[in-house]
Amino acid sequence: MGPGASGSGVRTAPAPRSAVGPGVSLHAYDIGVLVVYFVFVVGVGVWSSIRASRGTIGGYFLAGRSMSWWPIGASLMSSNVGSGLFIGLAGTGAAGGLAVGGFEWNATWLLLALGWVFVPVYIAAGVVTMPQYLQRRFGGQRVQVYLSMLSLILYIFTKISTDIFSGALFIQMALGWNLYLSTVILLVVTAVYTITGGLTAVIYTDALQTVIMVGGALVLMFLGFREVGWYPGLEQRYRQAVPNATVPNTTCHLPRADAFHMLRDPVNGDIPWPGLIFGLTVLATWCWCTDQVIVQRSLSAKSLSHAKGGSVLGGYLKILPMFFIVMPGMISRALYPDEVGCVDPDVCQRICGARVGCSNIAYPKLVIALMPTGLRGLMIAVIMAALMSSLTSIFNSSSTLFAIDVWQRFRRKATEQELMVVGRVFVVFLVVISILWIPVIQSSNSGQLFDYIQSVTSYLAPPVTALFLLAIFCKRVTEPGAFWGLVFGLVVGLLRMVLEFSYPAPACGEVDRRPALLKDFHYLYFALVLCGLTAMVIVTVSLCTTPIPEEKLARLTWWTRNQPHSELEKEAHEDTPGALEMPSGPQPAAGGGAGDGSQGPEQHGAPRRSWGRLLCGWFCGLSGAPARALSPAEKAALEQKLTSIEEEPLWRSVCNVNAVLLLAINVFLWGYFA
């Protein structure tokens, strides 16, 4: 199984390699599939935005709290699996083997924690955004504004930019289109139905994209396994996948000996097993349980049981990327070792424009080489679906954060209509920033995009994980403790991040001049340590300050989530006069048939408006009719309904049984591939 064997084993491999080039012309069937896909997506987006209640905070940002479990589960999957994950997971799989699939399987546990632990507290607290929860939990505004700004920065640097870069990389490889033109078209289509339809349009289009994504990716997986000789063939050919051009006196061209093991050496492993199990859980808790993009989907559920059902479906779907993204990445390296497995910096620069390696091209390479006519168009649609679904989710959640947590700080008396317009304008701003950021991502192109996303997250997210866990489970934590803990965590995380970008990883054959803190201290270990240190600072400072009175914590922690509503309402009125009632207050006015029906009679006496103003009003979700004011009794009843965490015993049992079954499957898979 030495390098000699590898030469003959793989180099005689299949001709598809010649079929691949940067401007593969698409057949009419492929173009037909793409056109049908775009028409379908836009159709679903328009249909769902027409039926959505888009004129209220709850309607636009939380889909009127009316979503069922199945679109929520599909949306949880597709808003997380963007094109960055397709390119990044497959690339890291090609470079290092199966272990990166653990990132996906770990998510199953945290999705269940979201549905069973975090969402009941968020619903009981009656919040729309995560910073808003912290504001209610601790009082003050410092923590709320900090988390809003940190979330927006993380979205731009780790989610929006990497998704756009990887989507553009794929389109450029597959179609030979101009990078900017294709990106701008995608962003504009995405932004239009996000801006007009709000979360309802986003979740329904996400559900459609998930079906397309999973279906297309499974087809490619089947074709890849058939080409390579199924799983035994993959094991043999991956181990022999050595490029012709190697760097003398190095071993970086050899596939890892532990490529087919999930749990790797805790000191020398590229993804050490304690980091994969414990450090990754810190990052996954931030991503799945406290991140606005994900939590917003669960908060749109019509009841707690539907939120739990969505978590279970999302957990089942997250088992699949190991098989239809990571393994195809490994198949790509087995079939095309010279391109995907290149190690010589000059050769890599020529193949993909990055000196540190070309594993990022693993997935697009496989699509272009193996997919037959018609299905190639489908796979391009899959990557576009992944890109658009994750971008719409981020755009909608970013506009929610900005309108409710940032704008309302400066404009305390902002009307609901003003917040609707501001949220939509902020999406346009994000689109512009995204387009301007593409060249930066291109120039700092790392060999493994997924590692870039995870490492940046591991420097900035652990303090947030520590804070939310303590906020929900520890009643003694106070606002000064929360704030100074976050500041400490940010400073330590930024120090490591600056070091990481100052000392890039060496290419094959180059001397590793990085300090020991970078070289020998894996980012997953760093995440675990940073989370622990932040928790210690939060607790220490909290113990030195006055505790929050028990009555102010009603329905805001795990232990007080079932306390009576009267206390919650009192607190909401004391804390934020008028501002935070909005998510619930006006909802029914435009949420159901009543609001829509009232428009007709009121518009008889109203002056006629120009077509331009009507179109602008529709685009911004502004109906001409004023919303009906609610009486105090109606408001209290609505508050009670929106913050209820009651469940029907039957559906609670169904969700619990499914959760246990899902965990059993997950544990079996970990054991089988460990």
WOGIFEN-V523491 format. One record per helix or strand of 3 or more residues. SS is the DSSP state (hx for helix, st for strand). FROM is the first residue (numbers start at 1). TO is the last residue. Records with the same first field share a line. If there is no record, write none. Layout:
SS=FROM-TO / FROM-TO
This chain:
hx=3-11 / 15-19 / 28-51 / 57-65 / 69-80 / 83-96 / 98-125 / 130-138 / 142-175 / 179-228 / 230-239 / 273-290 / 292-299 / 304-317 / 321-335 / 337-340 / 345-352 / 359-370 / 375-410 / 416-443 / 449-460 / 462-473 / 479-502 / 516-519 / 523-543 / 550-553 / 565-575 / 582-585 / 587-591 / 593-604 / 611-619 / 632-642 / 649-673
